[in-house]
Amino acid sequence: IPEDLGGDVMFVSVSAISGEGVEDLLESILLQSEVLDLSAPFEGRPIGSVIESGVESGKGPVATILISEGKLTKGDLIIVGEEYGRARILLNEMGEELIQANPSMPVKVYGLSGAPNTGDELRQVDSEKQAKEISESRKDNRKKNTLNEKQAQKMKSFMDSSNTDKKVISVMIKADVRGSAEAIKDSLLKLSNEEIEVDIISNSIGGITESDLNLAEASNAFVIGFNVRADNTARKLLKDTPVDVKYYSIIYETIEDLSNMISGMSAPIIREEICGLAEVRDVFDSPSLGKIAGCLVIDGTVIKSNPIRVLRDNTVIYEGELESLRRFKDDVKEVKSGTECGIGVKNYNDVKSGDQIECYRTVEVKK
């Protein structure tokens, strides 16, 4: 509930197109911080959280970290999630090099062994040996958790083995930054349904390499390259491998493309549409066609090429097709509502006055 209506939430209208309201937003944030009297310890070991991470060409892994406590100083030995290293370079949001970063300051950190996951916590350590031990311990724990998840998934798959028609789309995701990779992964997993399952075999950052293509081929998966491309070796291998690589630069286009693929693989829903309904007023004998029902079309259009049902007291007593459809003595393809016609039902001669002949068609609707 906004403050204007007696609530305690501050609302600020802004426009990304014109920039209108941005100054008001900044002023409101400063005002809110003063009211809340927010503070953080400036001294002591640094603690921070990863906002984004990636791999920059020529510079290696980089993590954007928001410092929440203490001071991060250039050269500090740090561990971030499973990755560790020295903070070789610290850059602020303007790209200027820093000696140290204080609380509330987002800073780009270079020098880690790899790109950490979004949300990982930064801590300072005393020695490289300690950093390695913590890193290896966390990696072992992750592997055990992953293995347990896979075993649980295998058991679930075994329990669901009665559904043998379920199809699996295997996907490998390669992106420029961790945030994009996670967003794509989460969105793709939500596309799974009772007929088709999306299996993410790998989700990492950096360019597409030869080993990525080998894994994709072994897993019968296709590769999504989000703002990344295959390296020279991988490009040569692509000519001789059946692996399909799809390049994207916008997340919603990525999701939409795979969603369309899943829609194409899903078994369509078959729905019936009633085209027309004719009421039998009288029955005539024809030397060549047998019983002919003299009808009045009371709803829609009766079409000769479509299948029909004969209803008696709103109960289906016969399903089949039309042998003839006539207006007076002329054969016609369709008869519209309010028009009389003669109907011959193929292989059925028990039509009686008062029966109804329902003309319908089947329509495929994709899920």
C-alpha positions as CSV (number, residue, x, y, z in Angstrom):
1,I,0.0,0.0,0.0
2,P,1.6,3.3,-1.0
3,E,2.3,6.1,1.4
4,D,-0.3,8.4,-0.4
5,L,-3.0,5.9,0.6
6,G,-1.9,5.6,4.2
7,G,0.6,2.7,3.7
8,D,4.3,2.4,4.4
9,V,5.6,1.7,0.9
10,M,7.3,4.5,-1.1
11,F,6.2,4.6,-4.7
12,V,8.2,6.6,-7.4
13,S,7.1,6.8,-11.0
14,V,10.0,6.5,-13.5
15,S,10.4,6.2,-17.2
16,A,13.2,4.2,-18.7
17,I,12.6,5.9,-22.1
18,S,12.6,9.5,-21.1
19,G,14.5,9.3,-17.8
20,E,11.7,11.1,-16.1
21,G,11.5,10.4,-12.3
22,V,15.1,9.1,-12.0
23,E,16.2,12.1,-9.9
24,D,13.1,11.6,-7.7
25,L,14.0,8.0,-7.3
26,L,17.6,8.7,-6.2
27,E,16.4,11.4,-3.7
28,S,13.8,9.0,-2.3
29,I,16.4,6.3,-1.8
30,L,18.7,8.7,0.1
31,L,15.7,9.9,2.2
32,Q,14.8,6.3,3.0
33,S,18.3,5.4,4.0
34,E,18.4,8.4,6.4
35,V,15.0,7.5,7.9
36,L,16.1,3.8,8.4
37,D,19.5,4.9,9.7
38,L,21.2,2.1,7.8
39,S,24.8,1.4,8.8
40,A,27.5,-1.2,8.3
41,P,30.9,-1.8,10.0
42,F,33.6,-0.2,7.8
43,E,36.5,-1.9,9.6
44,G,37.4,-5.6,9.7
45,R,37.3,-8.4,7.2
46,P,35.2,-7.9,4.1
47,I,31.9,-9.7,3.5
48,G,30.0,-9.3,0.2
49,S,27.7,-11.0,-2.2
50,V,28.1,-11.8,-5.9
51,I,25.7,-9.8,-8.1
52,E,27.0,-11.0,-11.4
53,S,29.9,-13.0,-12.8
54,G,31.4,-13.9,-16.1
55,V,34.6,-14.4,-18.1
56,E,36.2,-11.5,-19.9
57,S,38.5,-12.1,-22.9
58,G,42.1,-11.5,-21.9
59,K,41.2,-10.8,-18.2
60,G,39.7,-14.1,-17.1
61,P,37.0,-14.6,-14.5
62,V,35.4,-11.5,-13.1
63,A,32.8,-11.1,-10.4
64,T,30.7,-8.0,-9.5
65,I,30.4,-8.0,-5.8
66,L,28.4,-5.8,-3.4
67,I,30.4,-5.3,-0.2
68,S,28.1,-5.4,2.9
69,E,30.7,-5.3,5.7
70,G,34.3,-4.4,6.2
71,K,36.9,-3.2,3.6
72,L,38.0,-5.2,0.6
73,T,41.6,-4.2,-0.3
74,K,43.5,-4.8,-3.5
75,G,45.6,-7.9,-3.0
76,D,43.4,-9.5,-0.4
77,L,43.2,-13.3,-0.5
78,I,39.5,-14.2,-0.8
79,I,37.1,-17.1,-1.4
80,V,33.8,-16.7,-3.2
81,G,31.7,-19.8,-3.2
82,E,33.8,-22.5,-4.7
83,E,36.3,-20.1,-6.3
84,Y,39.3,-18.4,-4.6
85,G,42.2,-16.1,-5.5
86,R,43.7,-12.7,-4.9
87,A,41.8,-9.5,-5.6
88,R,44.3,-8.4,-8.3
89,I,42.1,-5.6,-9.8
90,L,39.2,-3.7,-8.2
91,L,37.1,-1.5,-10.5
92,N,34.1,0.7,-9.6
93,E,31.0,1.3,-11.7
94,M,32.8,4.0,-13.7
95,G,35.6,1.5,-14.6
96,E,38.1,3.3,-12.3
97,E,40.7,1.2,-10.5
98,L,40.3,1.2,-6.7
99,I,42.7,0.4,-3.8
100,Q,39.8,-0.7,-1.6
101,A,36.0,-1.1,-1.6
102,N,33.8,-0.1,1.3
103,P,30.3,-1.3,2.4
104,S,27.4,-0.5,-0.1
105,M,29.9,-0.3,-2.9
106,P,29.6,-2.6,-6.0
107,V,33.0,-3.5,-7.3
108,K,34.3,-5.7,-10.1
109,V,36.9,-8.2,-8.8
110,Y,39.5,-9.9,-11.0
111,G,41.8,-12.7,-10.0
112,L,39.5,-15.5,-9.0
113,S,40.1,-19.1,-10.1
114,G,36.7,-19.2,-11.9
115,A,33.4,-17.4,-12.2
116,P,31.4,-17.8,-9.0
117,N,27.6,-18.3,-8.9
118,T,25.3,-15.4,-8.4
119,G,24.5,-15.0,-4.7
120,D,27.8,-16.6,-3.5
121,E,29.3,-15.0,-0.4
122,L,32.8,-13.3,-0.4
123,R,35.0,-13.9,2.6
124,Q,38.7,-13.1,3.3
125,V,41.0,-16.0,4.2
126,D,44.4,-16.1,5.8
127,S,46.3,-18.4,3.5
128,E,46.1,-20.0,0.0
129,K,46.2,-23.4,1.7
130,Q,43.1,-22.5,3.7
131,A,41.4,-21.2,0.6
132,K,42.1,-24.4,-1.3
133,E,40.8,-26.6,1.5
134,I,37.5,-24.6,1.8
135,S,37.1,-24.6,-2.0
136,E,37.7,-28.4,-2.3
137,S,35.3,-29.1,0.6
138,R,32.6,-27.0,-1.1
139,K,33.1,-28.7,-4.4
140,D,32.9,-32.1,-2.8
141,N,29.7,-31.1,-1.0
142,R,28.2,-29.8,-4.3
143,K,29.1,-33.1,-6.1
144,K,27.5,-35.2,-3.3
145,N,24.4,-33.0,-3.4
146,T,24.2,-33.2,-7.2
147,L,24.7,-37.0,-7.1
148,N,21.9,-37.3,-4.5
149,E,19.6,-35.2,-6.6
150,K,20.4,-37.4,-9.7
151,Q,19.7,-40.5,-7.8
152,A,16.4,-39.1,-6.5
153,Q,15.6,-38.1,-10.1
154,K,16.5,-41.6,-11.3
155,M,14.2,-43.1,-8.7
156,K,11.4,-40.7,-9.7
157,S,12.0,-41.6,-13.4
158,F,11.8,-45.3,-12.5
159,M,8.5,-44.8,-10.6
160,D,7.2,-42.9,-13.6
161,S,8.4,-45.4,-16.1
162,S,4.9,-46.4,-17.0
163,N,4.7,-43.2,-19.0
164,T,6.9,-44.5,-21.8
165,D,5.8,-41.9,-24.3
166,K,7.4,-39.0,-22.4
167,K,9.9,-37.1,-24.6
168,V,13.1,-35.4,-23.4
169,I,14.7,-32.3,-24.8
170,S,18.4,-32.2,-23.7
171,V,19.8,-28.7,-23.6
172,M,23.3,-27.3,-23.0
173,I,23.5,-23.6,-22.0
174,K,26.5,-21.4,-22.6
175,A,26.2,-17.7,-21.7
176,D,28.4,-14.7,-21.3
177,V,27.4,-14.0,-17.6
178,R,26.1,-16.2,-14.8
179,G,22.9,-14.2,-14.3
180,S,21.7,-14.8,-17.9
181,A,22.6,-18.5,-17.7
182,E,20.6,-19.0,-14.5
183,A,17.6,-17.0,-15.9
184,I,17.5,-19.1,-19.1
185,K,17.9,-22.4,-17.1
186,D,15.0,-21.5,-14.7
187,S,12.7,-20.4,-17.6
188,L,13.4,-23.5,-19.7
189,L,12.8,-25.9,-16.8
190,K,9.4,-24.3,-16.3
191,L,8.5,-25.4,-19.9
192,S,8.4,-29.1,-18.9
193,N,5.0,-30.7,-18.9
194,E,3.5,-34.2,-18.6
195,E,4.5,-35.1,-22.1
196,I,7.9,-33.4,-22.6
197,E,10.7,-32.9,-20.2
198,V,13.5,-30.3,-20.5
199,D,16.8,-31.7,-19.3
200,I,19.6,-29.1,-18.7
201,I,22.8,-31.3,-19.0
202,S,25.1,-28.3,-18.5
203,N,24.8,-24.7,-17.6
204,S,28.1,-22.7,-17.7
205,I,29.6,-19.4,-18.9
206,G,32.2,-18.7,-21.6
207,G,32.6,-19.6,-25.3
208,I,31.5,-22.9,-26.8
209,T,34.5,-25.3,-26.8
210,E,35.3,-28.7,-28.4
211,S,34.5,-30.5,-25.1
212,D,31.1,-28.8,-25.0
213,L,30.3,-30.2,-28.4
214,N,31.5,-33.6,-27.5
215,L,29.3,-33.7,-24.4
216,A,26.3,-32.4,-26.4
217,E,26.8,-35.1,-29.0
218,A,27.1,-37.8,-26.3
219,S,24.0,-36.5,-24.6
220,N,22.0,-36.0,-27.8
221,A,21.6,-32.4,-26.8
222,F,21.6,-29.1,-28.7
223,V,23.6,-26.0,-27.5
224,I,22.2,-22.6,-26.7
225,G,24.9,-19.9,-27.1
226,F,23.7,-16.7,-25.4
227,N,25.9,-13.8,-26.3
228,V,28.8,-16.3,-26.9
229,R,30.2,-18.0,-29.9
230,A,32.0,-21.2,-30.7
231,D,35.8,-21.0,-30.7
232,N,37.9,-21.9,-33.8
233,T,38.3,-25.6,-32.9
234,A,34.6,-25.9,-32.1
235,R,33.6,-24.2,-35.4
236,K,35.7,-26.7,-37.3
237,L,34.2,-29.6,-35.4
238,L,30.7,-28.3,-36.0
239,K,31.1,-29.1,-39.7
240,D,31.5,-32.8,-38.9
241,T,29.1,-33.2,-35.9
242,P,25.3,-33.4,-35.9
243,V,25.1,-31.1,-32.8
244,D,22.8,-28.2,-33.4
245,V,24.0,-24.8,-32.0
246,K,21.5,-22.0,-31.6
247,Y,22.7,-18.4,-31.0
248,Y,20.6,-15.9,-29.1
249,S,21.1,-12.4,-27.6
250,I,17.7,-11.8,-26.0
251,I,16.4,-14.1,-23.3
252,Y,12.7,-13.9,-24.2
253,E,13.5,-14.9,-27.8
254,T,15.4,-17.9,-26.4
255,I,12.4,-19.0,-24.3
256,E,9.9,-18.4,-27.0
257,D,11.9,-20.5,-29.5
258,L,12.2,-23.5,-27.2
259,S,8.5,-23.1,-26.2
260,N,7.5,-23.3,-29.9
261,M,9.7,-26.4,-30.3
262,I,8.0,-28.1,-27.3
263,S,4.6,-27.1,-28.7
264,G,5.5,-28.8,-32.0
265,M,6.6,-32.0,-30.2
266,S,3.5,-32.1,-28.0
267,A,0.7,-34.4,-29.1
268,P,-2.1,-32.0,-30.3
269,I,-5.4,-32.0,-28.6
270,I,-8.2,-33.2,-30.9
271,R,-11.3,-31.2,-30.5
272,E,-14.7,-31.6,-32.2
273,E,-16.6,-28.7,-33.7
274,I,-20.2,-29.1,-34.6
275,C,-20.7,-27.6,-38.0
276,G,-24.4,-28.0,-38.4
277,L,-27.6,-29.7,-37.1
278,A,-30.4,-31.0,-39.3
279,E,-33.8,-32.2,-38.1
280,V,-35.5,-35.1,-40.0
281,R,-39.0,-34.1,-41.0
282,D,-39.9,-37.1,-43.2
283,V,-38.3,-40.1,-44.7
284,F,-38.5,-41.1,-48.4
285,D,-37.6,-44.3,-50.3
286,S,-35.1,-43.9,-53.2
287,P,-34.6,-46.8,-55.7
288,S,-30.9,-46.0,-56.0
289,L,-29.9,-44.6,-52.5
290,G,-32.3,-46.3,-50.1
291,K,-33.8,-44.2,-47.4
292,I,-33.6,-40.4,-47.9
293,A,-34.3,-38.1,-44.9
294,G,-36.1,-34.9,-45.8
295,C,-34.5,-32.5,-43.4
296,L,-34.5,-28.9,-42.3
297,V,-31.1,-27.5,-41.2
298,I,-31.8,-25.8,-37.9
299,D,-28.3,-24.7,-37.0
300,G,-25.0,-24.0,-38.7
301,T,-24.1,-25.7,-42.0
302,V,-24.3,-29.3,-43.1
303,I,-21.3,-30.2,-45.2
304,K,-21.2,-33.4,-47.3
305,S,-17.5,-34.1,-46.8
306,N,-17.7,-34.0,-43.0
307,P,-18.6,-37.0,-40.7
308,I,-22.0,-37.1,-39.1
309,R,-23.9,-38.6,-36.2
310,V,-27.6,-39.6,-36.0
311,L,-29.2,-38.6,-32.8
312,R,-32.5,-39.9,-31.4
313,D,-33.7,-38.4,-28.2
314,N,-30.3,-36.6,-27.9
315,T,-28.6,-40.0,-27.9
316,V,-26.1,-41.0,-30.6
317,I,-27.4,-44.1,-32.4
318,Y,-25.1,-44.1,-35.4
319,E,-21.8,-42.5,-36.6
320,G,-20.8,-42.4,-40.2
321,E,-20.8,-40.2,-43.3
322,L,-23.2,-38.8,-45.8
323,E,-23.8,-40.7,-49.0
324,S,-25.8,-37.8,-50.6
325,L,-26.8,-34.2,-49.9
326,R,-29.4,-32.7,-52.2
327,R,-31.3,-29.5,-52.7
328,F,-34.4,-30.5,-54.7
329,K,-32.7,-32.7,-57.5
330,D,-29.3,-31.1,-57.4
331,D,-26.3,-32.5,-55.5
332,V,-24.8,-29.9,-53.3
333,K,-21.6,-29.7,-51.1
334,E,-23.3,-27.9,-48.2
335,V,-26.6,-26.6,-47.0
336,K,-27.0,-23.7,-44.6
337,S,-29.3,-23.0,-41.7
338,G,-33.0,-22.5,-42.5
339,T,-32.8,-24.5,-45.7
340,E,-34.5,-27.8,-46.5
341,C,-32.5,-30.7,-48.0
342,G,-32.4,-34.4,-48.7
343,I,-29.8,-36.4,-46.8
344,G,-28.8,-40.0,-47.5
345,V,-26.8,-41.6,-44.7
346,K,-24.2,-44.1,-45.9
347,N,-24.8,-47.8,-44.8
348,Y,-27.7,-46.8,-42.5
349,N,-31.5,-47.1,-43.4
350,D,-33.1,-46.7,-40.0
351,V,-33.5,-42.9,-40.0
352,K,-36.9,-41.9,-38.6
353,S,-38.9,-38.7,-38.5
354,G,-37.8,-36.6,-35.5
355,D,-34.2,-37.8,-35.5
356,Q,-31.4,-35.2,-35.7
357,I,-28.4,-35.4,-38.0
358,E,-25.3,-33.7,-36.5
359,C,-22.5,-32.7,-38.8
360,Y,-19.1,-32.2,-37.2
361,R,-15.4,-31.9,-37.8
362,T,-12.2,-32.6,-35.8
363,V,-9.7,-29.8,-35.2
364,E,-6.2,-30.2,-33.9
365,V,-5.2,-27.7,-31.2
366,K,-1.6,-27.4,-30.1
367,K,-1.0,-27.3,-26.4
